[in-house]
Amino acid sequence: MLEERKDSDGLTLPVVEEFYSVQGEGWNTGRAAYFVRIGGCDLCCGWCDTRHAWNAELHPLVSISDIAVRVSESGADSVVVTGGEPLMNNLDPLCELLRGKGIKTYLETSGAHPLTGRWDWITLSPKKESPPLPEILPLADELKVVVIDGTDFERAEGYSTRVSPQCKLMLQPEWSRYKEMIAAITDYVKKNSKWMVSIQAHKFMHIP
């Protein structure tokens, strides 16, 4: 298990990459946003497509002030903070700084760590090996369950009873299992209309 980065008070963060692009999955697919990928993850899912982000020690600590400058220069009106698992860090200062500049804040998290930061949108993507903390479930704006096999539908339904009635419910095939699972997901959504299909559109579009 990787440990939480102890040398960050939230004024600096272990940044894997930053880029201005288009959201490629979930409810906000197609919206332009500035992405900040934070290093560090103690979940280490076998199907993860960002393994390079697992070890925070491999990535430099970057000042949140410098991040905010680059966001402003990009012209973006929203920032998506992702990982790794971003909640292994204190995100209160980053959110305060961005929101003070009128930038909307979006979080992508497994929910396995305590929530920090003030968010306009929380995408909760629970991992089978490390369930989300109970207190984050009712705060989620979007529940995005990655489907690897048929057992994940039951897991998704369990989580759907613990989020708010307004939460958007999304089922997304794991990328390497897309061809095997997309038909089953589509069929499930047709029979259970509270759910929607999410695909990783950015991979089909060949953009970051």
C-alpha positions in Angstrom: 0.0 0.0 0.0 1.3 3.5 -0.9 1.2 6.0 1.9 -0.4 9.5 1.7 2.1 12.2 0.7 3.1 13.7 4.1 5.1 16.7 2.9 2.2 18.5 1.2 0.0 20.9 3.2 -2.1 21.5 0.2 -0.1 24.5 -1.0 1.9 22.2 -3.2 0.7 19.0 -4.8 2.4 16.1 -6.6 1.3 16.8 -10.1 1.6 14.1 -12.8 0.3 16.3 -15.6 -1.8 19.3 -16.5 -3.6 20.0 -19.8 -6.6 21.8 -21.3 -8.8 19.4 -23.1 -12.4 18.0 -23.3 -14.0 15.8 -20.8 -14.1 12.4 -22.3 -16.4 10.4 -20.0 -19.3 10.6 -17.6 -22.1 13.1 -17.4 -20.0 16.0 -18.5 -18.6 14.4 -21.7 -17.8 17.0 -24.4 -17.3 19.9 -22.0 -14.0 21.8 -22.2 -12.0 21.7 -18.9 -8.5 22.1 -17.5 -7.3 18.8 -16.1 -4.9 18.4 -13.1 -3.8 14.9 -12.5 -2.5 14.4 -8.9 0.0 11.7 -8.1 -0.5 9.0 -5.5 -2.9 6.1 -5.3 -3.2 3.3 -2.8 -5.9 1.3 -4.6 -3.7 0.0 -7.5 -6.5 -1.5 -9.6 -5.4 -4.2 -11.9 -7.1 -2.6 -14.9 -5.9 1.0 -14.2 -4.8 3.0 -17.3 -2.9 5.6 -15.2 -0.5 3.4 -13.3 2.2 6.0 -13.8 0.3 8.2 -11.3 0.4 5.6 -8.5 3.6 6.7 -6.8 3.4 10.3 -5.7 7.2 10.4 -5.0 7.9 10.2 -8.7 6.2 13.5 -9.4 7.3 17.0 -8.5 5.5 19.1 -5.9 3.9 22.0 -7.8 2.7 25.2 -6.2 -1.1 25.6 -6.5 -0.4 29.3 -7.3 1.4 28.1 -10.4 -1.4 25.8 -11.3 -3.9 28.6 -11.0 -1.8 30.8 -13.3 -1.8 28.1 -16.0 -5.5 27.6 -15.6 -6.1 31.3 -16.1 -3.8 31.5 -19.1 -5.6 28.5 -20.8 -8.9 30.4 -20.7 -10.7 27.4 -19.0 -13.7 28.1 -16.8 -13.5 24.8 -14.9 -10.8 22.5 -13.5 -11.1 18.7 -13.2 -8.9 17.3 -10.4 -8.2 13.6 -11.0 -5.5 11.1 -10.3 -4.3 8.7 -9.0 -6.5 9.3 -6.0 -6.5 13.0 -5.5 -8.1 12.8 -2.0 -4.8 11.5 -0.6 -3.9 15.2 -0.5 -5.4 18.2 1.1 -7.3 19.9 -1.7 -8.9 22.8 0.4 -6.3 25.4 -0.6 -6.5 24.6 -4.3 -10.3 24.8 -4.4 -10.3 28.0 -2.4 -7.8 29.6 -4.8 -9.6 28.4 -8.0 -13.1 29.3 -6.8 -11.8 32.8 -5.8 -10.9 33.3 -9.4 -14.4 32.2 -10.6 -13.2 28.8 -11.7 -15.6 25.8 -11.2 -14.1 22.8 -9.5 -14.7 19.2 -10.5 -13.4 16.1 -8.6 -13.0 12.6 -9.8 -12.4 10.2 -6.9 -12.9 6.7 -5.6 -14.2 8.1 -2.3 -11.9 5.9 -0.3 -10.3 8.9 1.5 -11.9 11.7 3.5 -13.2 14.5 1.3 -11.3 17.8 1.2 -12.0 20.8 -1.0 -15.2 22.6 -2.0 -16.6 21.2 -5.3 -19.1 22.2 -7.9 -19.2 18.6 -9.1 -18.1 15.3 -7.5 -17.8 12.2 -9.7 -17.6 9.2 -7.5 -16.1 6.1 -9.1 -16.0 3.4 -6.5 -13.4 0.6 -6.6 -14.3 -2.9 -5.7 -11.3 -3.5 -3.5 -11.7 -0.2 -1.5 -15.3 0.9 -1.1 -16.0 4.6 -0.7 -16.5 6.1 2.8 -20.2 6.3 3.7 -20.1 10.0 4.1 -19.1 10.8 0.5 -21.9 8.8 -1.1 -24.7 11.3 -0.5 -22.5 14.2 -1.8 -21.8 12.7 -5.2 -23.3 14.5 -8.2 -22.4 11.5 -10.4 -21.9 7.8 -9.7 -19.7 6.3 -12.4 -19.3 2.5 -12.0 -16.6 0.9 -14.1 -17.9 -2.5 -15.4 -15.5 -5.3 -15.8 -17.9 -8.2 -15.7 -21.5 -9.1 -14.9 -21.0 -9.0 -11.1 -20.5 -5.2 -11.3 -24.1 -4.5 -12.0 -25.1 -5.8 -8.6 -22.4 -3.7 -7.0 -23.6 -0.6 -8.9 -27.2 -1.1 -7.8 -26.0 -1.3 -4.2 -24.2 2.1 -4.5 -27.2 3.6 -6.3 -29.4 3.2 -3.2 -26.9 5.3 -1.1 -26.4 8.3 -3.3 -28.9 11.3 -3.5 -31.9 11.1 -5.8 -30.4 13.8 -7.9 -27.1 11.9 -8.5 -26.5 10.9 -12.2 -26.0 7.1 -12.5 -23.4 6.0 -15.1 -22.2 2.6 -16.2 -18.8 2.6 -18.0 -17.1 -0.4 -19.6 -13.5 -0.9 -18.5 -11.5 0.1 -21.6 -9.7 -3.2 -22.2 -13.1 -5.0 -21.9 -15.1 -2.6 -24.0 -15.9 -5.0 -26.8 -16.9 -7.8 -24.3 -19.1 -5.6 -22.1 -20.7 -2.8 -24.1 -23.6 -4.9 -25.3 -24.3 -6.2 -21.8 -24.2 -2.6 -20.4 -26.4 -1.3 -23.2 -28.9 -4.1 -22.6 -28.9 -3.4 -18.8 -29.5 0.3 -19.3 -32.4 -0.4 -21.6 -34.0 -2.5 -18.9 -33.0 -0.1 -16.0 -33.6 3.4 -17.3 -32.3 5.2 -14.3 -28.8 4.3 -15.6 -26.9 5.8 -18.5 -24.0 4.5 -20.6 -20.7 6.3 -20.2 -17.9 5.6 -22.6 -14.3 6.9 -22.7 -15.0 9.1 -25.7 -11.6 10.8 -25.5 -9.9 7.5 -26.4 -12.1 7.2 -29.6 -11.3 10.8 -30.3 -7.6 10.3 -29.7 -7.3 13.3 -27.4 -5.8 13.5 -23.9 
